[in-house]
Amino acid sequence: MPDQKLLEYIKQQQQKKAKQEDIKNILISIGWNEKDIDEAFAYLADPKNEFVAGNPLIPPVSSIKSGSALLKEAWEICKPRFGTFVGISIIPTAVIAFVTFILLGGAIMNTAVISQMMDPKNIVITVVSVFLFVVFLVVLQLFGQVALIYAIKDRNEEIGVRESYKRAAGKVLSYFWVYLLMGSVIVGGFFFFFVPGIIFSISLIFALYICIFEDKKGIEALLQSRGYVRGEWREVFVCLLFIGVVTFLISLAADIVFAIFPVPYIGDIGKFAVSLFIAPVSMTYMILLYQNVKEFKSGSILTAEKNKRSILISFGVFGAVIVLALLSVMVYFSGPIMKALKESEQEKTQNTDTSSLFVSPIENVRMKGRDAARMSSVIGIQAAMELFYDEKGAYPTSLIELSPIMGSGASQSYMTDPLTKKPYRYQILSNGEDYSLCVDLEVSKMEKCVRNESFIPPTSTSTTL
């Protein structure tokens, strides 16, 4: 004979005119074996078996648990399985980081790829490629979420990381579809005077868990979530606010602590570790909240009325249209923007001596050496200029007048460019009280000019033998 309590509960729900499928889904979600449930239905369906229902299997929950109670229970669940939960959470992040590094790193190294992406003719391909890449990242993150949900849901079986992802593989698309529908409805609500968006954000919060625990797909999962939250909106909101505040405070404390350490990357690594700690606890908290609200409803019949379904569909379509419109605007304006950027880049290229962009390492060393010689000459000329000024009371009208001070041979090498062999540009200013001396630097492609106030006498050092 099937379990007495199981028979009592099924009989009680049948008397309330609940559908067999709804009763079965509720029992499976709280841990009953499907085979035992089918046997119980078969037993009750046989007229030979007389059964009188006594106390119900699941006594009505008097109230929804507080946020602190749910968090404490979530922590107790996570403690023995923390390694598995963290392992599940870290895989999507690691894969995303690796793929992003490969794609962006390859694009940066290959300038031809960037040039093609910035070509206005390829704007549609570029936008579509970026969109598909974003979708890939979202699906990968959702895959990790589903695997984590299964690890929490089937924790009594102590399944590992691999088994969690294996069970999640068959549910990712359904989960993703519910995620899209929920997002579209919420977006539509926010654009429709904002308040509906807040309401939908709370009332549809359990849709993703219903997709996994109750195997409901698409709009049915959204309607079921709405049914659970109806009448309990305030309690659910308080619980969500509680976990949000706790998560924020933990993240803020981590930011403050890691800001103290000036070591590079320590802060980023610490914040990532904190996020790995928060993710499984928060997910477990949400699942417990969902199960608690569901039990509080005590298996009541949640029949979706036609007008309620129509409301969700209407807001979902409205939200999808808004998203598509925003994408269209991005595509429309991206063309002119990318064209302007490309023209600007081409103009910069034309104004740059392209020969300097493709110099050999040896030639680059030579260029730096000649620049150093130029600056050394400038310092020497300035020193001679000061000696000339002390003697004559004015700066020379030309550099040739420095020859007696510097020597004819030295002045020739100091006053001419080492590459072009042309004299440096010199001009007397303020009736001999000032001057301008200019040289052309190769590496920076800039003109360097000095005047008398920029002269810093070299310090002399003496060595005692």
C-alpha positions in Angstrom: 0.0 0.0 0.0 1.3 3.5 -0.8 2.4 5.9 1.9 -0.5 6.9 4.1 0.5 10.6 4.2 0.9 10.7 0.4 -2.6 9.2 0.0 -4.1 11.7 2.4 -2.6 14.7 0.6 -3.7 13.5 -2.8 -7.2 12.8 -1.6 -7.4 16.2 0.0 -6.3 18.0 -3.2 -8.7 16.0 -5.3 -11.6 17.1 -3.1 -10.5 20.7 -3.8 -10.8 19.9 -7.5 -7.1 20.2 -8.2 -5.8 18.7 -11.4 -3.7 15.5 -11.2 -0.8 17.2 -13.0 -0.7 20.1 -10.6 -0.7 17.8 -7.6 2.0 15.6 -9.1 4.2 18.6 -9.8 3.9 19.9 -6.3 4.8 16.6 -4.8 7.8 16.1 -7.1 9.1 19.6 -6.2 9.1 18.9 -2.5 11.0 15.6 -3.0 8.5 12.8 -3.5 9.4 10.0 -6.0 7.4 10.1 -9.2 6.9 6.3 -9.1 5.4 6.4 -5.6 3.1 9.3 -6.7 1.8 7.3 -9.7 1.2 4.3 -7.5 -0.8 6.5 -5.0 -3.0 7.8 -7.8 -3.6 4.3 -9.1 -4.5 3.1 -5.7 -7.0 5.9 -5.2 -8.4 5.3 -8.7 -9.2 1.7 -7.9 -12.8 1.5 -6.5 -11.9 -1.6 -4.6 -9.7 0.4 -2.3 -11.5 2.4 0.4 -9.7 5.3 1.8 -10.7 8.1 4.1 -8.4 11.2 4.2 -7.2 12.2 7.6 -4.7 15.0 8.3 -3.1 16.6 5.3 0.4 15.6 4.2 1.7 19.2 4.2 0.3 21.3 7.0 -0.4 24.9 5.9 2.5 27.2 6.5 1.4 30.0 8.9 3.6 32.6 7.3 6.5 33.3 5.0 9.8 33.0 6.7 11.9 36.1 7.4 14.9 37.0 5.4 17.3 36.2 8.2 15.8 32.8 8.7 16.1 32.0 5.0 19.7 33.3 4.9 20.6 31.1 7.9 19.0 28.1 6.3 20.8 28.9 3.0 24.1 29.1 4.7 23.6 25.7 6.4 22.8 24.2 3.0 25.8 25.7 1.3 28.5 24.9 4.0 28.9 21.2 3.2 28.6 21.7 -0.6 30.5 24.9 -1.0 33.4 23.5 -3.0 30.9 22.1 -5.6 28.8 25.3 -5.7 31.9 27.5 -6.2 33.3 25.1 -8.9 30.0 25.4 -10.8 30.0 29.2 -10.5 33.6 29.7 -11.6 33.4 27.7 -14.9 31.3 30.2 -16.9 33.5 33.1 -15.8 36.7 31.2 -16.8 35.3 30.3 -20.2 34.1 33.8 -20.9 37.4 35.3 -19.9 39.3 32.8 -22.1 37.0 33.3 -25.2 37.1 37.1 -24.7 40.9 37.1 -24.5 41.2 35.0 -27.6 38.8 37.1 -29.7 39.7 40.6 -28.6 43.4 39.7 -28.4 43.4 38.4 -32.0 41.4 41.5 -33.2 43.8 43.9 -31.5 46.9 42.1 -33.0 45.3 42.0 -36.4 44.7 45.6 -37.5 43.0 44.4 -40.7 40.2 42.9 -38.6 39.6 46.2 -36.8 39.7 48.0 -40.1 37.0 45.7 -41.6 34.9 46.0 -38.5 35.0 49.9 -38.6 34.1 49.9 -42.3 30.6 51.5 -42.6 29.8 48.9 -45.3 30.1 46.1 -42.7 28.1 47.8 -40.0 25.3 45.3 -40.1 27.7 42.3 -39.9 29.6 44.0 -37.1 26.4 44.7 -35.0 25.1 41.2 -35.6 28.4 39.6 -34.6 28.6 41.6 -31.4 24.9 40.7 -30.7 25.6 37.0 -31.2 28.7 37.2 -29.0 26.6 38.9 -26.2 23.9 36.2 -26.6 26.7 33.5 -26.3 27.9 35.1 -23.1 24.4 35.3 -21.6 23.6 31.7 -22.5 26.9 30.5 -20.9 26.1 32.4 -17.7 22.6 31.0 -17.6 24.0 27.5 -18.2 26.0 28.0 -15.0 22.9 29.2 -13.2 20.9 26.1 -14.2 23.7 23.8 -13.1 23.9 25.6 -9.7 20.1 25.3 -9.3 20.3 21.5 -10.0 23.2 21.2 -7.5 21.1 22.9 -4.8 17.9 21.1 -5.8 19.5 17.6 -5.8 21.9 18.3 -2.9 20.8 15.2 -1.1 22.2 13.1 -4.0 25.6 15.0 -3.5 26.0 15.4 -7.3 29.3 17.0 -8.4 30.1 19.7 -10.9 30.1 17.5 -13.9 26.7 15.9 -13.1 25.2 19.3 -12.4 26.1 20.6 -15.8 25.0 17.3 -17.4 21.5 17.6 -15.9 21.4 21.3 -16.7 22.2 20.7 -20.4 18.7 19.7 -21.3 17.1 22.7 -19.6 19.2 25.6 -20.8 17.1 26.5 -23.8 13.9 26.4 -21.8 15.5 28.5 -19.0 16.8 30.9 -21.6 13.4 31.3 -23.2 11.8 32.0 -19.8 14.6 34.5 -19.2 13.9 36.3 -22.5 10.1 36.4 -21.9 10.6 37.7 -18.3 13.1 40.3 -19.4 10.8 41.5 -22.3 7.8 41.8 -19.9 9.8 43.7 -17.3 11.4 46.0 -20.0 7.9 46.7 -21.4 6.7 47.5 -17.9 9.4 49.9 -17.1 8.8 51.8 -20.4 5.1 51.9 -19.6 5.2 54.5 -16.8 7.9 52.6 -14.8 5.6 51.2 -12.0 4.5 48.1 -13.9 8.2 47.2 -14.4 8.7 47.2 -10.6 5.6 45.1 -10.2 6.6 42.6 -12.8 10.1 42.4 -11.4 8.7 41.1 -8.1 5.7 39.0 -9.4 7.8 37.1 -12.0 10.8 36.5 -9.8 10.1 32.8 -9.4 9.6 32.0 -13.1 13.1 30.7 -13.6 12.9 28.4 -10.6 9.5 27.1 -11.7 11.0 26.3 -15.1 13.4 23.8 -13.3 11.4 22.6 -10.3 8.0 22.3 -12.0 9.0 21.8 -15.6 6.8 24.7 -16.8 7.9 26.4 -20.0 7.5 29.9 -21.4 4.5 32.0 -20.4 3.2 29.2 -18.1 6.2 29.7 -15.8 5.6 33.4 -15.7 1.9 32.9 -14.9 2.7 30.4 -12.2 5.1 32.8 -10.6 2.5 35.6 -10.7 0.1 33.3 -9.0 2.5 32.4 -6.2 3.3 36.1 -5.5 -0.2 37.4 -5.8 -1.3 38.4 -2.3 2.2 38.0 -0.9 3.8 40.8 -2.8 4.9 42.8 0.3 6.5 39.7 2.0 8.3 38.7 -1.1 9.6 42.2 -1.7 10.9 42.5 1.9 12.8 39.2 1.5 14.3 40.3 -1.8 15.2 43.7 -0.3 16.9 41.9 2.6 19.2 39.7 0.5 19.9 42.7 -1.7 21.1 44.8 1.2 23.2 42.0 2.7 24.8 41.4 -0.7 25.5 45.1 -1.1 27.0 45.4 2.4 29.3 42.4 1.9 30.5 43.8 -1.5 31.0 47.2 0.0 33.0 45.8 2.9 35.2 43.9 0.5 35.8 47.0 -1.6 36.9 48.9 1.5 39.2 46.1 2.7 40.9 45.5 -0.6 41.3 49.2 -1.3 43.7 49.3 1.6 46.1 47.0 -0.2 48.1 48.9 -2.9 49.3 45.6 -4.5 48.2 45.4 -8.1 45.3 43.1 -8.9 44.8 42.1 -5.2 41.6 44.1 -5.1 40.2 42.6 -8.3 41.1 39.1 -7.2 39.5 39.7 -3.8 36.3 41.1 -5.3 36.1 38.1 -7.6 36.5 35.7 -4.7 33.7 37.5 -2.8 31.4 37.2 -5.8 32.1 33.4 -5.9 31.1 33.3 -2.2 27.9 35.4 -2.7 26.6 33.6 -5.8 25.7 30.1 -4.3 24.4 31.6 -1.0 22.1 34.0 -2.9 20.9 31.3 -5.3 20.1 29.0 -2.4 18.3 31.8 -0.6 16.1 32.5 -3.6 15.3 28.8 -4.0 14.3 28.5 -0.4 12.1 31.7 -0.7 10.4 30.2 -3.7 9.8 26.9 -2.0 8.5 28.7 1.1 6.0 30.8 -0.8 4.9 27.8 -2.7 4.3 25.8 0.5 2.5 28.8 1.9 0.1 28.6 -0.9 -0.4 24.9 0.2 -0.9 23.6 -3.3 -3.8 25.9 -4.1 -5.0 25.9 -7.7 -3.3 28.6 -9.7 -5.5 28.9 -12.8 -4.3 31.5 -15.2 -7.2 33.7 -16.5 -7.2 34.7 -20.1 -6.9 38.4 -19.4 -3.8 37.8 -17.2 -2.1 35.9 -19.9 -2.9 38.6 -22.4 -1.5 41.3 -20.1 1.9 39.4 -19.9 2.0 38.8 -23.6 1.1 42.4 -24.4 3.9 43.8 -22.2 6.3 41.1 -23.5 5.6 42.2 -27.1 6.0 45.8 -26.1 9.3 45.2 -24.4 10.6 43.2 -27.4 9.6 46.0 -29.8 11.5 48.5 -27.6 14.6 46.4 -27.6 14.5 45.9 -31.3 13.9 49.6 -31.8 17.0 50.5 -29.7 19.1 48.0 -31.7 17.9 49.5 -34.9 18.8 53.0 -33.7 22.2 51.7 -32.7 22.7 50.3 -36.2 21.5 53.4 -37.9 23.8 55.8 -36.0 26.7 53.4 -35.8 27.3 53.8 -39.6 28.0 57.6 -39.6 30.0 57.3 -36.3 32.2 54.6 -37.6 32.7 56.4 -40.9 33.7 59.6 -39.1 36.2 57.6 -37.0 37.7 55.9 -40.0 38.1 59.3 -41.8 39.7 60.7 -38.7 42.1 57.8 -38.6 43.0 58.1 -42.3 43.6 61.9 -41.8 46.0 61.1 -38.9 47.8 58.6 -41.0 48.2 61.0 -43.9 49.6 63.6 -41.5 52.2 61.2 -40.2 55.4 60.3 -41.8 54.6 56.7 -42.5 58.2 55.8 -43.0 58.7 56.1 -39.2 56.0 53.5 -38.6 58.0 50.7 -40.1 61.5 51.2 -38.9 63.8 48.4 -37.9 65.0 48.1 -34.3 68.5 49.0 -35.4 67.3 52.2 -37.1 65.2 53.1 -34.1 68.3 52.9 -31.9 70.2 55.1 -34.4 67.3 57.7 -34.3 67.4 57.8 -30.6 71.2 58.2 -30.6 71.0 61.2 -33.0 68.3 62.8 -30.8 70.5 62.4 -27.8 73.4 64.1 -29.8 71.1 67.0 -30.8 70.1 67.6 -27.2 73.7 67.4 -26.0 74.6 70.0 -28.7 71.9 72.2 -27.5 73.2 72.1 -23.9 76.8 72.9 -25.2 75.6 75.8 -27.3 73.6 77.2 -24.4 76.7 77.1 -22.2 78.8 78.9 -24.8 76.0 81.4 -25.2 76.1 82.3 -21.5 79.9 82.7 -21.7 79.5 85.0 -24.7 76.8 87.0 -22.9 79.0 87.4 -19.8 81.8 88.8 -22.0 79.9 90.9 -24.6 76.8 91.8 -22.6 74.5 90.4 -25.3 73.8 87.1 -27.1 75.5 86.6 -30.5 73.6 87.5 -33.7 74.6 84.1 -35.2 76.1 80.8 -34.0 79.3 81.4 -35.9 80.3 84.0 -33.3 80.6 81.2 -30.8 83.5 79.6 -32.7 86.3 81.3 -30.6 84.7 79.9 -27.4 83.8 76.4 -28.7 86.7 76.0 -31.2 86.2 75.8 -34.9 86.0 72.1 -35.1 83.8 71.7 -32.1 81.5 74.5 -33.3 81.0 72.8 -36.7 79.9 69.5 -35.1 77.9 71.1 -32.3 76.0 73.6 -34.5 74.8 71.2 -37.4 72.3 68.4 -37.4 74.0 65.0 -37.3 71.7 63.6 -40.0 71.0 66.5 -42.4 74.3 68.4 -41.6 72.3 71.6 -41.7 72.8 74.3 -39.0 70.4 74.4 -36.2 67.8 77.2 -36.4 68.9 80.2 -34.3 67.3 83.7 -33.8 68.3 86.6 -31.6 65.5 88.2 -29.6 64.9 91.3 -27.4 67.9 93.2 -28.8 70.3 90.5 -27.7 68.8 89.9 -24.3 67.2 86.6 -25.4 67.4 84.0 -28.2 65.6 81.0 -29.7 67.5 77.8 -30.7 65.5 75.0 -32.4 66.3 71.4 -33.4 64.1 68.7 -35.1 63.8 65.4 -33.2 63.4 62.2 -35.2 61.6 59.8 -32.8 58.9 62.2 -31.7 58.7 64.1 -35.0 58.6 67.3 -33.0 60.5 70.6 -33.0 62.4 71.3 -29.8 63.1 75.0 -29.0 65.0 76.5 -26.1 65.6 80.1 -24.8 67.9 81.6 -22.3 65.6 81.0 -19.3 65.4 77.3 -20.1 69.2 76.9 -19.7 70.2 74.8 -16.6 74.0 74.9 -16.0 75.5 71.4 -15.7 76.7 70.6 -12.2 80.4 69.9 -12.0 81.7 67.0 -9.9 85.2 66.5 -8.6 86.9 63.3 -7.5 89.5 63.3 -4.8 92.3 60.9 -5.6 
